[in-house]
Amino acid sequence: MYEKSGIIINMLIHFYKLIESFKSNPAKRDKLIIVAISIGIFINILIWLLIYLKLKPAIIHSGKIDAYIPLHYNIYIGIDSYGNWRKVFYLPGIGLLFIIINSILAFYLYNKKKILSYFFSITTPFLQFLLLVSLILIVLINI
């Protein structure tokens, strides 16, 4: 019993040290990292808004709550993947996961390898842009 509580306390201490290291990290003053991550967050918000403002009203207007919609288009075959319209939320969810992971890695690696930190922060808006383009194509197929 005491061993388990000691392990939990030790984990909490390490987590607290990690949070404190992020608070005092000089990466939060680097403009390239902050601008790249901010652009990624902005594009992710655009993805959520696109789903809410364009796709959701089209689904609700069709009258079917559990509608199956085309989720992928192939130039050779045409529409090759159908699914529940709620699967569209995977795209911004994956994008948010990429933002979190890339931001943590950028902050963590800033003092060790600054170039890797820049790589992770710059790939964030690039990945978000690719997800935005794929969602725009999904919306165009369905409207």
Secondary structure, 3 states (H helix, E strand, C coil): CHHHHHHHHHHHHHHHHHHHHHHCCHHHHCHHHHHHHHHHHHHHHHHHHHHHHHHHHHHHHHCCCCCEEEEEEECCCEEEEEEEHHHHHHHHHHHHHHHHHHHHHHHHHCCCCHHHHHHHHHHHHHHHHHHHHHHHHHHHHHC
